[in-house]
Amino acid sequence: MLLAPLMASWGLGLGGTLSTAPALAIAFAVWLASLPIAAWMGARGMRGPAERSLRRMTYGKIDPAPATR
């Protein structure tokens, strides 16, 4: 989600101008930046956007196992 605006042509368009090593470095930096956010959400029992979307598609509006807090 964070990488697309950096690499796509509709964003900064870096994907077409970078070689493999810089693109990998940017992807690794984005991953490192997401770790504290994931730890914070996990400590609070929050679900990420992908899990919420998958549960919504699987179970509909009513989730049989609501997020714990």
N, C-alpha and C positions, 0 to 999 in steps of 0.2 A: 504494500500500500504506500509506503514511503519511497520506494525505489522507482515506481512508475513515473512520477512527475520529474524526476531527475533524468531518466534515460529516454523517455518517449519524445517524439517530435512535437507533440502538443504541449510539452513542458519545456524543460531546458534543452532537450535534444542532445544530451551528451552521449547517448548510445551510438549514434552514427559517427561520432568523431573520436571516440576513445578506443584504444587497443584493449586487449584482454586484461593485462595487468592493472591498469588504472580502473577499469570497470569492476574488476574483482575487489580492488581496494575500496571502492565506493560501496559495493554490496556488503563487504565486511563491516565497514563503518556504520552503515544503516542497521545491520544486525546487532552490532555492539550497542548502538543507541536504543534499540528496542528491548534489550535485556532488563534494564531497570524498570521500564514500564511494565513488562510482563511480571517481574517480581512483585511490584507494587500491586498489580491487579490480582495476582495469585494470593498474596497475603490477605487481601480483603475479600476473597471468594468471588471475585468478579470474573465474568466470562468475556473472552475477546470477541471481536466482531465476526470472525470466521465461525467460532463455535455457536454463537447466537444464531447466525444465518443457517447453519446446518441443522440445529435443533428446531428452528422455525419451519424449515422445509420438511423435516422428518415428522415432527409431532404436531405441527400447526400452531395455533395461538396458545394452546394449553400445553405447557411443558410438564411432564410427569415428575421431573426432578428439578425443582427450582434451585437457583444458585444459593449456596449457603453463605452466611455472613458471619 
